[in-house]
Amino acid sequence: MDTEANPRLFRLPFKLPNSATARRWGVYFAGVLYALGFWLFLDAVIYSKHANASDVHVTFIDWIPFLCSTFGTIIVSSIEKSRLLQGILSSEGGGLGYLGGDMDSSMAWQARSVLFLGFALLAGGLSGSIVVLIIKFLVKDYTSYPTVGMGVNNVLGNVCILFSCVVLWIAQNMEDEYSYSLTL
């Protein structure tokens, strides 16, 4: 395997479609997933406020995982993807781009750090919603459906937001059929 000619980190057995139409539909599908996640959570909030007959209501604690997932999606989606590989491909970048003194490797390291922060917020939002479901609903024995449904909607909403971010990341990394890359 020639590592100089192929600088990719993982070797996938398939190739992503590279048409502008597939990219556009991927972005649309990511938007649909985010809207579905937002709707699931908003449904739980509205149910808690107006139709809930139990003692448990949606409070700010339930909003924290949703906000973490949303901020994580915003951070991951706003990173310029070309910055992630700059330190790897530069010849004087110190190998992996972490220890080199040039500007490209520094920018790549910063982009990777911010990307890690975004994915950490996404994972924290999902795990936080699971913890809220367990502690607020299941441990206190609120297991009947309309009440536990508020916690389940919170978890499902965060799952949809996480998948929305992943689909958007893949769609943004698809190459157009008219794009080309120069390697020196």
C-alpha positions as CSV (number, residue, x, y, z in Angstrom):
1,M,0.0,0.0,0.0
2,D,1.5,3.3,-1.1
3,T,0.9,5.9,1.7
4,E,2.5,8.8,-0.3
5,A,-0.1,8.6,-3.1
6,N,-3.1,8.0,-0.8
7,P,-3.0,10.2,2.3
8,R,-6.4,9.0,3.7
9,L,-6.7,7.8,7.3
10,F,-9.2,5.0,6.7
11,R,-9.7,2.9,3.6
12,L,-13.4,2.3,3.1
13,P,-14.6,-0.5,0.8
14,F,-17.0,1.9,-1.0
15,K,-16.9,5.3,-2.5
16,L,-19.3,8.1,-1.6
17,P,-21.4,9.5,-4.5
18,N,-19.8,12.6,-5.8
19,S,-22.6,14.4,-7.6
20,A,-23.9,17.7,-6.6
21,T,-27.4,16.3,-6.4
22,A,-26.4,13.6,-3.8
23,R,-24.6,16.3,-1.8
24,R,-27.7,18.6,-1.9
25,W,-30.0,15.7,-0.9
26,G,-27.7,14.8,2.0
27,V,-27.9,18.4,3.3
28,Y,-31.7,18.3,3.0
29,F,-31.9,14.9,4.8
30,A,-29.7,16.3,7.6
31,G,-32.1,19.2,7.9
32,V,-35.0,16.8,8.1
33,L,-33.3,14.8,10.8
34,Y,-32.6,18.0,12.9
35,A,-36.2,19.2,12.5
36,L,-37.5,15.8,13.6
37,G,-35.2,15.9,16.7
38,F,-36.3,19.5,17.5
39,W,-40.0,18.5,17.0
40,L,-39.7,15.4,19.3
41,F,-38.2,17.6,22.0
42,L,-40.6,20.4,21.5
43,D,-43.5,17.9,21.6
44,A,-42.3,16.8,25.1
45,V,-42.1,20.4,26.3
46,I,-45.5,21.3,25.0
47,Y,-47.0,18.1,26.5
48,S,-45.4,18.8,29.8
49,K,-46.7,22.3,30.0
50,H,-50.3,21.9,28.8
51,A,-51.5,18.2,28.9
52,N,-49.3,16.6,31.6
53,A,-51.3,15.3,34.6
54,S,-48.3,13.8,36.5
55,D,-45.9,15.4,38.9
56,V,-43.0,15.4,36.5
57,H,-42.5,18.3,34.1
58,V,-39.8,19.3,31.6
59,T,-37.4,21.7,33.3
60,F,-34.2,23.4,32.4
61,I,-32.3,20.1,33.3
62,D,-34.1,18.5,30.3
63,W,-33.0,21.4,28.0
64,I,-29.3,21.1,28.8
65,P,-28.6,17.9,26.7
66,F,-30.6,19.4,23.8
67,L,-28.7,22.6,23.9
68,C,-25.4,20.7,24.1
69,S,-26.3,18.7,21.0
70,T,-27.4,21.8,19.2
71,F,-24.2,23.7,20.0
72,G,-22.1,20.7,19.0
73,T,-23.9,20.5,15.7
74,I,-23.2,24.2,15.1
75,I,-19.5,23.9,16.0
76,V,-18.9,20.8,13.9
77,S,-20.8,22.2,10.9
78,S,-18.9,25.5,11.0
79,I,-15.4,24.1,10.8
80,E,-13.7,24.5,7.4
81,K,-13.0,21.0,6.4
82,S,-9.9,21.9,4.4
83,R,-8.1,23.0,7.6
84,L,-8.1,19.5,9.0
85,L,-5.6,18.1,6.6
86,Q,-3.3,21.0,6.2
87,G,-0.7,19.9,8.7
88,I,-0.6,16.3,7.5
89,L,0.1,17.2,3.9
90,S,2.8,19.8,4.6
91,S,6.4,18.5,4.3
92,E,7.8,20.5,7.2
93,G,4.9,19.9,9.5
94,G,6.7,17.5,11.8
95,G,5.0,14.3,10.6
96,L,1.5,14.5,11.9
97,G,1.3,18.3,12.0
98,Y,1.2,18.6,15.8
99,L,4.7,19.6,16.6
100,G,5.6,21.6,13.5
101,G,6.1,25.3,13.7
102,D,4.5,26.3,10.5
103,M,1.1,28.1,10.3
104,D,-0.6,25.2,8.5
105,S,0.0,22.7,11.2
106,S,-1.0,25.1,13.9
107,M,-4.3,25.8,12.1
108,A,-4.9,22.1,11.6
109,W,-4.3,21.4,15.3
110,Q,-6.8,24.2,16.2
111,A,-9.4,22.8,13.8
112,R,-9.0,19.3,15.2
113,S,-9.3,20.6,18.7
114,V,-12.5,22.5,17.9
115,L,-13.9,19.5,16.0
116,F,-13.2,17.4,19.1
117,L,-15.1,19.9,21.2
118,G,-18.0,19.8,18.9
119,F,-18.2,16.0,18.9
120,A,-17.8,16.0,22.7
121,L,-20.7,18.3,23.0
122,L,-22.8,16.0,20.8
123,A,-21.8,12.9,22.8
124,G,-22.4,14.8,26.0
125,G,-25.9,15.8,24.9
126,L,-26.8,12.3,24.0
127,S,-25.4,10.8,27.1
128,G,-27.0,13.6,29.2
129,S,-30.4,12.9,27.8
130,I,-30.0,9.2,28.7
131,V,-28.9,10.1,32.2
132,V,-31.9,12.5,32.6
133,L,-34.2,9.7,31.4
134,I,-32.8,7.2,33.9
135,I,-32.6,9.5,36.9
136,K,-35.7,11.6,36.4
137,F,-38.1,9.0,35.1
138,L,-36.9,5.4,35.6
139,V,-35.3,5.6,39.0
140,K,-38.3,7.5,40.5
141,D,-40.6,4.9,39.0
142,Y,-42.4,7.1,36.4
143,T,-42.7,4.3,33.9
144,S,-46.1,4.8,32.5
145,Y,-46.1,5.9,28.9
146,P,-47.3,9.5,28.8
147,T,-44.9,10.5,31.5
148,V,-41.8,8.5,30.5
149,G,-42.5,9.6,26.9
150,M,-41.1,13.0,27.8
151,G,-37.7,11.4,28.6
152,V,-37.9,9.1,25.6
153,N,-38.6,12.0,23.3
154,N,-35.6,13.9,24.8
155,V,-33.3,10.9,24.0
156,L,-34.8,10.4,20.5
157,G,-34.5,14.1,19.7
158,N,-30.8,14.0,20.7
159,V,-30.2,10.9,18.6
160,C,-31.8,12.6,15.6
161,I,-29.6,15.7,16.1
162,L,-26.5,13.5,16.4
163,F,-27.4,11.6,13.1
164,S,-28.2,15.0,11.5
165,C,-24.7,16.2,12.3
166,V,-23.1,13.0,10.9
167,V,-25.2,13.1,7.7
168,L,-24.3,16.8,7.3
169,W,-20.6,16.1,7.8
170,I,-20.7,13.3,5.2
171,A,-22.6,15.5,2.7
172,Q,-20.3,18.4,3.1
173,N,-17.3,16.2,2.5
174,M,-18.6,14.8,-0.7
175,E,-16.6,16.1,-3.6
176,D,-18.4,17.7,-6.5
177,E,-17.9,16.2,-9.9
178,Y,-16.4,19.4,-11.1
179,S,-13.9,19.8,-8.2
180,Y,-10.3,18.7,-8.4
181,S,-7.4,18.7,-5.9
182,L,-3.8,19.7,-6.5
183,T,-1.1,17.8,-4.7
184,L,2.4,19.0,-4.8
